[in-house]
Amino acid sequence: MRVLKWTGIVLGGLAGLLLLFGAFAYVAGGMKFNRTYTFAESPLPVRADSATRARGAHLVRTHACAECHGPDLGGKVLVDGMPFARIVAANLTAGRGGIGTGYRDADWERALRHGVNPQGRGLLIMPADLYTHLADDELGAMIAYLKTLPPVDNELPATELGLVGRMVATFNPLTMPELMTSPAGRPATAPPMGPTTAYGQYRTRTLCIACHGADLHGAPHPDPAGPYGPDLGVVRDWTLVQFATALRGGVTPDGRTLDPHWMPWPHFSHLYDEEVEAIYRYLQVLPPRTEAPVANR
């Protein structure tokens, strides 16, 4: 009887500790998720001419916005897995349930470049680490195009973290948005488009670093479930045709087909020839790794 009594006491104590831990994680994770951030407004050239909008449409298409927000950018539920989380990509249009009617240019800029909504709350799974490197004129072109999207009526639930999600968010920063400060040296205007290493270096900063690392020598995928982003130094051994086939067609020189869920080559298929060659030329002279590689998982 004494053994059973002490066993009950121990189990009861462990249950109490688990409840306390769960309550702490729920509150702490919620505070982290609901925290707000302040970024100063950054005036951008958002012009309404057709050439600017066409440039913005190309950038929206090639930067894979439709991957999360849907083919019509009307938004969708990305994860519906409570009690972990419900993660929703917003309806970007001015239709019912969309953000298009309420966003000012400054709101678009902060969402794209810094990963926060107009209230300053972090946007979950928003790749601001790419858009923060866009030159002012290119980001302005994207905003100009987004403001003209055909309205889509699609009312969506809010993004929400459940108990498990809040517990994970307490200890795992990968589940929270990467809140971006303005990088030093970001240009006001993009380099002239052409098959040059300078333009290729610029374009890799806006397309490739989220998955392949800041130095492009490989990194864990930003989605914890995703594969390791390989070292792009391998492109030194490829021809331009082989690289274009992998980038725009999803087939590597050794015959592997890349999973479009993790490598958005269907979106890169819209890249201009000059962009593809520029990226290739830069990867041919990619500086060597300066840090030890991050271990694959």
C-alpha positions, 0 to 999 in steps of 0.5 A: 500500500505504501508503494502505491501511495508513493507512486500516486504522489509521484505521478500526481506531482509529475502531472502537476509539473506538466500542467504548469509547464503547459500553462507556461508554454501556452502563455509564453508562446502566445506572447511571442506570437502576439508581440508587435514590432515597430518599423519606420515607414520607408517611402517607395516609388509606387508608380501606376504606369503599365510598364511598372505594373508589368514589371511587378507582375513578373516579380510576383510571378517569379518570386513564387507568391502564388505558392502560398497565396494561391494561383489567383492570390486569393489566399488559402489555408496552408496548415489546418492542424490544431491543436498545433496551428492553423496557418493562413496565407492572406487574400491579397486582393480587394475582394471580400475577405482580402487585404487589398482595400485596407493596405496602404503602400507603407503597409505593403512595404512593411509586410513584404520587407519586414514581415509584419502586418499593419498592426506590427504583428509578425506574419507567420511563414512570410519570407521577408528575408528575400523581399527585404533585399529587393531594391526600392524600385522593384518592391514598388513595382510589386506593390503597384501590381498587387494593388491592381489584382482582380478581386477575389471573394475569399473570406479566410479564418485567422492564423492561430497557434494552438497549445502545441504550436505555442509550446513549440514557438516558445523554444523553436524560433523556426516557427516564428517570422523572421523580422527583417531590418533593412540590410546595409547597402540595399540599392534604391534601384535594381542593377540593369538586367543583363547576363552579368555577374553583378545582376546575378548576385543581386537576383540570387539575394532575392530568390535563392538565399532563403533555402540555400543560405546567405552565402548560397553554400547550403542551409537547412530549409526554412520549413523544418519539414523541408529538405536541406538546401544544397550548396549551389557551388555545384553549378560550377560544373554545369553548363548554362543549358544544364543550369537552365533546365534545372532552374526552369524545368526541375531536372538536374544534370544527373536526371533527378526531378526536383520536387516543386513543393520545395524547389519552386521551379515552375515559378522560375520557369518564367524567368527571362533568359537574361536573368537565368544567365546572370544567376548562372554567371554569378554562381560560376564565380561564387566566393568559397564558403567562409563558415563551416557547413550546417549539418544536414538533418 
